[in-house]
């Protein structure tokens, strides 16, 4: 060591040596100054090359990154990039082997991306990005499903996301990450058919942290402590039916477990007649409008695992219209296994809602008769309902396997109707119980149903009350029907060729009024109660089974055996 130092001292002690040393120092300083000047002048090009090369390398040439301009404030740790475009290379995609095809492809357009308060030395030295805020303004994201892999539209492994986001970094920590006013659209790649569209979407992730050396803390959502989500509108078409589904004004906040939807609509794309003409068999045409939907204590972390757990789901109002034309022949499908509680078990996500409440509803079933070609509307006004234990979660079912529903409405806007249901979850025969009562109504008020759908007309009388109680399963219903009425008189109707109106069948009506028992109870006898045993037509729904069971009891009560 002394020898080396001696040589250096000796070399620089001479005039020639001092000149050499000074020259080296000048060259080093020039190199440093030149490097700084080069960085100042060409830093944007260096960054551009690094960013574009990184995207290309990470995607194995499948994606290309381009942007218009970049602003860098190193002292403040701020970065702004404008006009970002990320597109997949269709030529490169066509060259991929089947095993290498990704489940999704993405096209991304971002007018402005801004990063504020990044601690630059820490990022350089420790491969860590620690900053205050990342803002993505008005992005447009197009996602294309390639149908590669099983259930590619739903399944993306979290570990893969974690690794791809971090890349070569050890840590990403941000106070706020926000995406403002974005539009997200998904497509089927092969057909280029639009699947789902999200408009005016904003997301705020608070206290976001990804640490390669630590496990993700429990309860974090997308690596953040809190997420605030607002979506202006989500819309998507039905796969095989002429409908459009539309959801307006979705809001969600993980801090207080709140979630709300301003409106959910099932919009038919065809008028009633056109819808019927498009069908080979009878089917229901739906037109639903549900507003002011609100979750209470929604478990939002579980929501991102495709599980809906909440204390309550409240529907502010629900308007539901159903139409069917009986002129078409029926299909031959066996509908065993399609009761509401059986369909609940088949929902492809875990659901557990302690209470579902409908505050104000309107339900209308409109049916066009195949003989009269007239339509009758069964209408329920001022519908309110409470469903308890709406679940398909196995742990919840093991504790309580009964879904209950208490429903109140005004039948034909004339008289109160109360119906209570019990559905037995997991029962192999689809067991359910139903009990209901109808208040007093003038017989003539029911003609809006009996004339087009009967065809018959109630000329006089009053129904004082109707009570029914059935236990039922996939194949039958057994129970009782009790209808109290007085002074019942009716006319049977028929439609003559070439006429729109229905004519009275005089002789048949006379005979019918002889057969019909005009009162229940009579002055001499106690009230008649009909014992009902009704075999289900397995081609039809739960509502058909209940209605036909009630109708059988009513028919037998008034004295009509067939």
ROKE-207872 format. One line per 3 residues: number of its first residue (from 1); their letters; for each residue y, z, x of C-alpha. Coordinates in Angstrom, 1 decimal, padded with zeros to 4 digits. Layout:
// residues N
NUM	a	Y/Z/X | ... $
// end
This chain:
// residues 562
1	xxx	000.0/000.0/000.0 | 002.4/000.9/002.8 | 001.6/-002.4/004.5 $
4	xxx	002.5/-004.4/001.4 | 005.6/-002.5/000.8 | 006.6/-003.0/004.4 $
7	xxx	006.1/-006.7/004.2 | 008.2/-007.0/001.1 | 011.0/-004.9/002.7 $
10	xxx	010.8/-006.9/005.9 | 010.9/-010.2/004.0 | 013.9/-009.2/002.0 $
13	xxx	015.7/-007.6/004.9 | 016.5/-011.0/006.4 | 019.1/-013.4/005.0 $
16	xxx	016.4/-015.9/004.3 | 014.4/-013.3/002.5 | 017.3/-012.2/000.4 $
19	xxx	017.9/-015.8/-000.6 | 014.3/-016.3/-001.7 | 014.3/-013.0/-003.7 $
22	xxx	017.6/-013.9/-005.4 | 016.2/-017.3/-006.2 | 013.1/-015.8/-007.8 $
25	xxx	015.3/-013.4/-009.8 | 017.5/-016.2/-011.0 | 014.4/-018.3/-012.0 $
28	xxx	012.9/-015.3/-014.0 | 016.2/-014.6/-015.7 | 016.6/-018.4/-016.5 $
31	xxx	013.1/-018.4/-017.9 | 013.8/-015.4/-020.1 | 017.2/-016.7/-021.3 $
34	xxx	015.6/-020.2/-021.8 | 012.8/-018.6/-023.8 | 015.3/-016.7/-026.0 $
37	xxx	017.4/-019.8/-026.5 | 014.3/-021.9/-027.3 | 013.1/-019.2/-029.8 $
40	xxx	016.6/-019.1/-031.4 | 016.7/-022.9/-031.7 | 013.1/-023.7/-032.4 $
43	xxx	011.8/-020.5/-034.1 | 011.7/-022.2/-037.6 | 009.6/-025.0/-036.2 $
46	xxx	007.3/-022.5/-034.4 | 006.9/-020.5/-037.6 | 006.4/-023.6/-039.7 $
49	xxx	003.7/-024.8/-037.3 | 002.0/-021.4/-037.3 | 002.1/-021.0/-041.1 $
52	xxx	000.9/-024.6/-041.8 | -001.7/-024.4/-039.1 | -003.0/-021.0/-040.4 $
55	xxx	-003.4/-022.2/-044.0 | -005.2/-025.3/-042.8 | -007.4/-023.4/-040.4 $
58	xxx	-008.3/-020.6/-042.9 | -009.2/-023.1/-045.6 | -011.1/-025.4/-043.2 $
61	xxx	-008.8/-028.2/-043.9 | -009.1/-027.9/-047.7 | -005.5/-026.8/-048.2 $
64	xxx	-002.1/-027.9/-046.9 | 001.1/-025.9/-046.9 | 004.5/-027.4/-047.0 $
67	xxx	008.0/-025.9/-047.6 | 011.6/-027.1/-047.5 | 013.5/-024.5/-045.6 $
70	xxx	013.2/-021.0/-044.0 | 015.8/-018.3/-043.4 | 014.9/-015.5/-040.9 $
73	xxx	016.9/-012.3/-040.3 | 015.0/-010.5/-037.5 | 017.4/-007.6/-037.3 $
76	xxx	017.1/-006.8/-041.0 | 013.5/-007.8/-041.3 | 014.2/-010.3/-044.1 $
79	xxx	012.7/-013.7/-044.7 | 013.3/-016.3/-047.3 | 011.3/-019.5/-047.8 $
82	xxx	012.3/-022.2/-050.2 | 010.3/-025.0/-051.8 | 006.8/-023.9/-051.0 $
85	xxx	003.9/-026.2/-052.0 | 000.3/-025.5/-051.4 | -002.1/-028.2/-052.5 $
88	xxx	-005.8/-028.8/-052.0 | -006.9/-032.1/-050.3 | -009.0/-034.1/-052.8 $
91	xxx	-010.4/-036.2/-050.0 | -011.5/-033.1/-048.1 | -012.9/-031.6/-051.2 $
94	xxx	-015.0/-034.7/-051.9 | -016.6/-034.3/-048.5 | -017.8/-030.7/-049.1 $
97	xxx	-021.5/-029.9/-049.4 | -022.6/-028.4/-052.7 | -023.0/-025.0/-051.1 $
100	xxx	-019.5/-025.0/-049.7 | -017.7/-026.0/-052.9 | -015.5/-023.0/-054.0 $
103	xxx	-015.6/-021.8/-057.7 | -011.8/-022.5/-058.0 | -009.2/-024.8/-056.5 $
106	xxx	-005.5/-023.9/-056.6 | -002.2/-025.8/-056.6 | 000.8/-023.6/-056.0 $
109	xxx	004.5/-024.3/-056.2 | 007.1/-021.5/-055.4 | 010.8/-022.3/-055.5 $
112	xxx	011.7/-019.1/-053.5 | 009.7/-016.4/-051.7 | 011.7/-013.5/-050.2 $
115	xxx	010.6/-010.6/-048.0 | 012.9/-007.7/-047.4 | 012.9/-004.8/-045.0 $
118	xxx	009.8/-005.8/-042.9 | 009.4/-003.6/-039.8 | 009.1/-006.5/-037.3 $
121	xxx	008.1/-004.6/-034.1 | 005.4/-002.9/-035.9 | 004.1/-006.2/-037.3 $
124	xxx	004.0/-007.7/-033.9 | 002.5/-004.8/-032.0 | 000.0/-003.4/-034.4 $
127	xxx	-000.8/-006.4/-036.7 | 000.8/-004.5/-039.6 | 003.2/-005.6/-042.2 $
130	xxx	005.2/-002.7/-043.6 | 008.2/-003.5/-045.7 | 010.2/-002.8/-048.8 $
133	xxx	009.9/-005.8/-051.1 | 008.2/-009.1/-051.6 | 009.6/-011.3/-054.4 $
136	xxx	008.0/-014.6/-055.6 | 010.4/-016.4/-058.0 | 009.3/-018.8/-060.7 $
139	xxx	005.9/-019.8/-059.3 | 003.8/-022.4/-060.9 | 000.1/-021.8/-060.3 $
142	xxx	-002.6/-024.4/-061.4 | -006.2/-023.2/-061.1 | -009.0/-025.6/-061.4 $
145	xxx	-012.5/-024.4/-062.2 | -015.1/-026.4/-060.3 | -018.1/-024.9/-062.2 $
148	xxx	-019.7/-024.1/-058.8 | -021.7/-021.0/-058.7 | -022.8/-018.7/-061.6 $
151	xxx	-020.0/-017.7/-064.0 | -017.4/-019.1/-061.5 | -014.6/-018.7/-064.0 $
154	xxx	-015.0/-014.9/-064.1 | -016.6/-013.6/-060.9 | -014.6/-013.2/-057.7 $
157	xxx	-016.0/-010.6/-055.3 | -013.4/-007.9/-054.5 | -014.5/-007.6/-050.9 $
160	xxx	-013.8/-011.3/-050.4 | -010.3/-011.0/-051.9 | -009.7/-008.0/-049.6 $
163	xxx	-010.7/-009.9/-046.4 | -008.8/-013.0/-047.3 | -005.5/-011.2/-048.0 $
166	xxx	-005.6/-009.2/-044.8 | -006.8/-012.0/-042.6 | -006.2/-010.8/-039.0 $
169	xxx	-003.9/-008.0/-040.1 | -004.8/-004.3/-040.0 | -002.4/-003.2/-042.7 $
172	xxx	-000.1/-004.5/-045.5 | 002.1/-001.9/-047.1 | 005.0/-002.7/-049.5 $
175	xxx	007.1/-000.6/-051.8 | 007.2/-003.5/-054.3 | 005.6/-006.8/-054.8 $
178	xxx	006.9/-008.7/-057.7 | 006.2/-012.1/-059.3 | 009.0/-013.2/-061.6 $
181	xxx	008.9/-015.7/-064.5 | 005.7/-017.5/-063.4 | 003.6/-020.1/-065.2 $
184	xxx	-000.2/-020.0/-064.7 | -002.5/-022.8/-066.1 | -006.2/-023.1/-065.7 $
187	xxx	-008.1/-026.4/-066.0 | -011.7/-027.7/-066.0 | -011.6/-029.9/-062.9 $
190	xxx	-014.1/-032.5/-064.1 | -012.3/-033.3/-067.3 | -008.8/-032.1/-066.3 $
193	xxx	-008.8/-030.4/-069.7 | -006.4/-027.5/-070.0 | -008.2/-024.2/-070.6 $
196	xxx	-005.7/-021.3/-070.6 | -001.9/-021.3/-070.2 | 000.2/-018.2/-069.3 $
199	xxx	004.0/-018.7/-069.6 | 006.9/-016.5/-068.5 | 004.6/-014.2/-066.6 $
202	xxx	006.0/-011.3/-064.5 | 004.1/-008.8/-062.5 | 005.3/-005.8/-060.5 $
205	xxx	003.0/-004.0/-058.1 | 004.4/-000.7/-056.9 | 003.3/001.1/-053.7 $
208	xxx	000.9/-001.6/-052.6 | -001.3/-000.9/-049.6 | -004.2/-002.7/-048.0 $
211	xxx	-005.7/-000.9/-045.0 | -008.6/-002.5/-043.1 | -009.6/000.9/-041.7 $
214	xxx	-009.6/002.9/-044.9 | -011.3/002.7/-048.3 | -009.3/001.6/-051.3 $
217	xxx	-008.2/004.9/-053.0 | -009.7/005.4/-056.5 | -007.5/004.5/-059.4 $
220	xxx	-005.6/001.8/-057.6 | -005.1/-001.6/-059.3 | -004.8/-004.7/-057.2 $
223	xxx	-004.3/-002.3/-054.3 | -001.3/-000.6/-055.9 | -000.6/002.7/-057.5 $
226	xxx	001.1/001.2/-060.5 | 001.2/-002.3/-062.1 | 003.7/-003.5/-064.7 $
229	xxx	002.8/-006.7/-066.4 | 004.7/-008.9/-068.9 | 003.5/-012.2/-070.2 $
232	xxx	005.6/-014.3/-072.5 | 002.8/-016.3/-074.0 | -000.9/-017.0/-073.5 $
235	xxx	-002.5/-020.0/-075.3 | -005.9/-021.7/-075.1 | -007.9/-024.0/-077.4 $
238	xxx	-011.2/-023.2/-079.0 | -014.2/-024.8/-077.2 | -015.9/-026.4/-080.1 $
241	xxx	-013.6/-025.8/-083.2 | -010.2/-027.2/-084.2 | -008.2/-024.1/-083.4 $
244	xxx	-005.6/-022.9/-081.0 | -005.4/-019.3/-079.9 | -002.0/-017.9/-079.0 $
247	xxx	-000.9/-014.5/-077.8 | 002.8/-013.6/-077.6 | 004.6/-011.0/-075.5 $
250	xxx	001.9/-009.1/-073.7 | 003.2/-005.9/-071.9 | 001.2/-003.4/-069.9 $
253	xxx	002.1/-000.4/-067.7 | -000.6/001.5/-065.8 | 001.6/004.5/-065.3 $
256	xxx	001.5/005.7/-068.9 | -001.6/003.6/-070.0 | 000.4/001.6/-072.5 $
259	xxx	-000.4/-001.9/-073.6 | 001.1/-004.0/-076.4 | 000.9/-007.5/-077.9 $
262	xxx	003.7/-008.8/-080.2 | 001.5/-011.3/-081.9 | -002.0/-012.8/-081.8 $
265	xxx	-002.7/-016.0/-083.8 | -005.7/-018.1/-084.6 | -004.0/-021.4/-085.5 $
268	xxx	-006.0/-024.1/-087.4 | -005.2/-027.5/-086.1 | -006.3/-029.3/-089.3 $
271	xxx	-005.3/-028.9/-092.9 | -008.0/-027.7/-095.4 | -009.2/-031.1/-096.6 $
274	xxx	-009.2/-032.6/-093.1 | -011.1/-029.6/-091.8 | -013.8/-030.0/-094.5 $
277	xxx	-014.1/-033.8/-093.8 | -014.7/-033.0/-090.1 | -017.7/-030.8/-090.9 $
280	xxx	-021.4/-031.8/-091.3 | -022.1/-028.4/-093.1 | -020.2/-025.7/-094.9 $
283	xxx	-018.0/-023.5/-092.6 | -015.1/-021.1/-092.8 | -011.6/-022.2/-091.8 $
286	xxx	-009.7/-019.3/-090.3 | -005.9/-018.7/-090.2 | -005.2/-015.3/-088.6 $
289	xxx	-001.8/-013.7/-087.7 | -001.9/-010.2/-086.3 | 001.3/-008.5/-085.1 $
292	xxx	002.5/-005.4/-083.3 | -000.7/-004.6/-081.5 | -000.6/-001.4/-079.4 $
295	xxx	-003.0/000.4/-077.2 | -002.7/004.2/-076.7 | -004.0/005.6/-073.4 $
298	xxx	-005.5/002.3/-072.2 | -007.5/002.8/-069.0 | -005.9/-000.1/-067.1 $
301	xxx	-007.9/000.3/-063.8 | -011.1/-000.3/-065.9 | -009.4/-003.2/-067.6 $
304	xxx	-009.5/-005.1/-064.3 | -013.3/-004.4/-064.2 | -013.6/-006.1/-067.6 $
307	xxx	-013.9/-002.8/-069.5 | -011.6/-001.9/-072.4 | -011.4/001.9/-072.8 $
310	xxx	-008.7/003.4/-075.0 | -008.0/006.3/-077.3 | -006.5/004.0/-080.0 $
313	xxx	-005.8/000.4/-080.9 | -003.2/000.1/-083.6 | -002.5/-003.1/-085.5 $
316	xxx	000.9/-003.1/-087.1 | 000.1/-005.9/-089.5 | -002.8/-008.3/-090.0 $
319	xxx	-002.7/-011.5/-092.2 | -006.1/-013.1/-092.5 | -007.0/-016.2/-094.5 $
322	xxx	-010.4/-017.8/-094.9 | -011.2/-021.0/-096.7 | -014.5/-022.6/-097.6 $
325	xxx	-015.5/-025.6/-099.7 | -018.9/-025.3/-101.4 | -019.3/-029.1/-101.9 $
328	xxx	-020.8/-029.5/-098.5 | -024.4/-028.6/-098.0 | -025.3/-025.5/-096.0 $
331	xxx	-026.8/-025.5/-092.6 | -030.2/-023.9/-092.0 | -029.2/-021.3/-089.4 $
334	xxx	-030.9/-017.9/-089.5 | -028.0/-015.4/-089.3 | -030.0/-012.3/-088.7 $
337	xxx	-028.3/-010.4/-085.8 | -024.8/-011.4/-086.8 | -023.6/-008.3/-088.6 $
340	xxx	-020.4/-006.9/-087.1 | -022.1/-004.0/-085.2 | -024.7/-006.5/-083.8 $
343	xxx	-021.9/-008.8/-082.6 | -020.1/-005.9/-081.0 | -023.2/-005.3/-078.8 $
346	xxx	-023.0/-008.9/-077.6 | -019.4/-008.9/-076.5 | -019.5/-009.9/-072.8 $
349	xxx	-017.3/-006.9/-071.7 | -017.7/-003.2/-072.1 | -015.6/-001.9/-075.0 $
352	xxx	-014.9/001.7/-076.0 | -012.1/002.4/-078.5 | -012.2/005.8/-080.1 $
355	xxx	-010.0/004.7/-083.1 | -008.9/001.3/-084.4 | -006.1/001.4/-087.0 $
358	xxx	-004.8/-001.3/-089.3 | -001.6/-000.2/-090.9 | -000.7/-003.1/-093.2 $
361	xxx	-002.9/-006.0/-093.9 | -003.5/-008.9/-096.2 | -006.9/-010.6/-096.5 $
364	xxx	-007.6/-013.7/-098.6 | -010.8/-015.5/-099.1 | -010.3/-018.9/-100.8 $
367	xxx	-013.3/-020.8/-102.2 | -013.4/-024.2/-103.7 | -016.2/-024.6/-106.3 $
370	xxx	-018.5/-027.5/-106.0 | -018.7/-028.1/-109.8 | -015.2/-027.3/-111.0 $
373	xxx	-013.5/-028.5/-107.7 | -011.0/-025.7/-108.3 | -010.3/-022.9/-105.9 $
376	xxx	-010.2/-019.2/-106.5 | -008.7/-016.7/-104.2 | -010.1/-013.2/-103.6 $
379	xxx	-007.1/-011.3/-102.4 | -006.7/-007.8/-100.9 | -003.1/-006.6/-100.5 $
382	xxx	-001.8/-003.6/-098.6 | -004.9/-003.2/-096.6 | -005.2/-000.1/-094.4 $
385	xxx	-008.2/000.8/-092.4 | -009.5/003.2/-089.8 | -012.5/002.4/-087.6 $
388	xxx	-014.0/005.1/-085.4 | -016.2/004.8/-082.3 | -015.8/001.1/-081.8 $
391	xxx	-018.0/000.8/-078.7 | -020.8/-001.1/-077.0 | -020.9/001.3/-074.0 $
394	xxx	-024.4/002.7/-073.6 | -023.2/006.2/-072.5 | -020.9/006.4/-075.6 $
397	xxx	-023.7/005.2/-077.9 | -026.1/007.8/-076.6 | -023.6/010.5/-077.7 $
400	xxx	-022.7/008.8/-081.1 | -024.3/005.7/-082.4 | -022.4/005.3/-085.7 $
403	xxx	-019.3/003.2/-086.2 | -017.4/004.3/-089.4 | -014.8/002.4/-091.3 $
406	xxx	-012.6/003.6/-094.1 | -010.7/000.9/-095.9 | -008.1/000.9/-098.7 $
409	xxx	-006.5/-002.1/-100.4 | -005.1/-003.3/-103.6 | -007.5/-005.8/-105.2 $
412	xxx	-005.7/-008.9/-106.5 | -002.6/-006.8/-106.1 | -003.6/-005.1/-109.3 $
415	xxx	-005.8/-002.0/-108.7 | -006.9/000.2/-105.8 | -010.1/-000.6/-103.9 $
418	xxx	-011.8/001.9/-101.5 | -014.7/001.0/-099.2 | -016.5/003.1/-096.6 $
421	xxx	-018.9/001.6/-094.1 | -021.4/003.1/-091.6 | -022.8/000.9/-088.9 $
424	xxx	-025.8/002.2/-086.9 | -025.4/000.9/-083.3 | -028.6/-000.2/-081.6 $
427	xxx	-030.7/000.0/-084.8 | -033.5/-002.6/-084.5 | -033.1/-003.6/-088.2 $
430	xxx	-029.3/-003.8/-088.2 | -028.9/-000.8/-090.6 | -025.6/-000.1/-092.3 $
433	xxx	-024.4/001.8/-095.4 | -021.6/000.9/-097.7 | -019.9/002.7/-100.5 $
436	xxx	-016.9/001.7/-102.6 | -014.9/002.1/-105.8 | -012.5/000.0/-107.8 $
439	xxx	-009.9/001.3/-110.1 | -008.9/000.2/-113.6 | -008.0/-003.4/-114.2 $
442	xxx	-007.5/-005.6/-117.3 | -010.4/-008.1/-117.7 | -008.0/-011.0/-118.0 $
445	xxx	-006.6/-010.3/-114.5 | -009.9/-011.3/-113.0 | -009.8/-014.8/-114.6 $
448	xxx	-008.0/-016.1/-111.5 | -011.5/-015.7/-109.9 | -013.9/-016.2/-112.7 $
451	xxx	-012.5/-019.5/-114.1 | -012.7/-021.6/-110.9 | -015.6/-019.8/-109.4 $
454	xxx	-017.7/-018.8/-112.5 | -016.9/-020.8/-114.4 | -016.1/-018.3/-117.2 $
457	xxx	-013.1/-016.7/-118.8 | -012.8/-013.0/-119.8 | -011.0/-013.1/-123.1 $
460	xxx	-010.5/-009.4/-123.7 | -011.4/-006.0/-122.5 | -010.7/-003.6/-119.6 $
463	xxx	-012.7/-002.5/-116.6 | -012.2/001.2/-116.3 | -013.9/001.7/-112.9 $
466	xxx	-016.5/000.3/-110.6 | -018.6/002.2/-108.1 | -021.3/001.0/-105.7 $
469	xxx	-023.4/002.5/-103.0 | -026.0/000.6/-100.8 | -028.1/001.2/-097.8 $
472	xxx	-029.0/-002.1/-096.2 | -030.4/-003.9/-093.2 | -031.1/-007.4/-091.9 $
475	xxx	-033.2/-008.3/-094.9 | -032.2/-006.3/-098.0 | -029.8/-003.9/-099.8 $
478	xxx	-030.9/-001.1/-102.1 | -028.6/001.1/-104.1 | -026.7/001.7/-107.4 $
481	xxx	-023.8/000.1/-109.3 | -021.9/001.8/-112.0 | -019.3/-000.1/-114.0 $
484	xxx	-017.4/001.4/-116.9 | -015.6/-001.0/-119.3 | -014.7/-001.5/-122.9 $
487	xxx	-014.3/-004.3/-125.5 | -015.5/-007.0/-123.0 | -015.5/-010.5/-124.5 $
490	xxx	-016.0/-013.8/-122.5 | -016.1/-017.6/-122.8 | -018.3/-019.8/-120.7 $
493	xxx	-016.6/-022.9/-119.4 | -017.5/-026.4/-118.3 | -015.8/-029.4/-116.8 $
496	xxx	-015.9/-032.7/-118.6 | -016.0/-035.9/-116.7 | -012.5/-037.3/-116.0 $
499	xxx	-010.7/-034.0/-116.8 | -009.1/-031.5/-114.5 | -009.1/-028.7/-117.0 $
502	xxx	-012.1/-026.6/-118.0 | -013.3/-026.6/-121.6 | -014.9/-023.8/-123.5 $
505	xxx	-018.6/-024.1/-124.2 | -018.4/-023.0/-127.9 | -022.1/-022.4/-128.7 $
508	xxx	-023.0/-021.0/-125.3 | -020.0/-018.6/-125.4 | -021.1/-017.4/-128.9 $
511	xxx	-024.6/-016.7/-127.7 | -023.3/-015.0/-124.6 | -021.1/-012.6/-126.5 $
514	xxx	-024.1/-011.7/-128.6 | -026.1/-010.9/-125.5 | -023.3/-009.2/-123.6 $
517	xxx	-023.0/-005.5/-124.1 | -019.3/-005.0/-124.9 | -018.9/-001.4/-123.8 $
520	xxx	-020.2/001.0/-121.2 | -020.7/003.7/-122.2 | -021.1/003.1/-125.9 $
523	xxx	-020.2/005.6/-128.6 | -024.0/006.4/-128.9 | -025.3/006.1/-125.3 $
526	xxx	-024.4/007.5/-121.9 | -023.0/005.2/-119.2 | -025.6/002.8/-117.9 $
529	xxx	-026.2/002.7/-114.1 | -027.9/-000.2/-112.5 | -030.5/000.3/-109.7 $
532	xxx	-030.2/-002.7/-107.4 | -032.7/-004.1/-105.0 | -031.5/-007.4/-103.5 $
535	xxx	-033.2/-009.5/-100.9 | -030.9/-011.1/-098.4 | -030.6/-014.8/-097.9 $
538	xxx	-030.8/-014.7/-094.1 | -028.8/-017.9/-093.9 | -025.7/-015.9/-095.2 $
541	xxx	-023.4/-013.2/-094.0 | -023.1/-009.4/-094.5 | -020.3/-010.0/-097.1 $
544	xxx	-022.5/-012.3/-099.1 | -025.2/-009.6/-099.2 | -022.9/-006.9/-100.3 $
547	xxx	-021.1/-009.1/-102.9 | -024.3/-010.4/-104.4 | -025.7/-006.9/-104.6 $
550	xxx	-022.6/-005.7/-106.5 | -022.7/-008.8/-108.7 | -026.4/-008.2/-109.6 $
553	xxx	-025.6/-004.7/-110.6 | -022.6/-005.8/-112.7 | -024.6/-008.6/-114.4 $
556	xxx	-027.4/-006.3/-115.4 | -024.9/-003.7/-116.6 | -023.3/-006.1/-119.1 $
559	xxx	-026.8/-007.2/-120.2 | -027.3/-010.5/-118.5 | -030.7/-010.5/-116.8 $
562	x	-030.6/-013.9/-115.3 $
// end
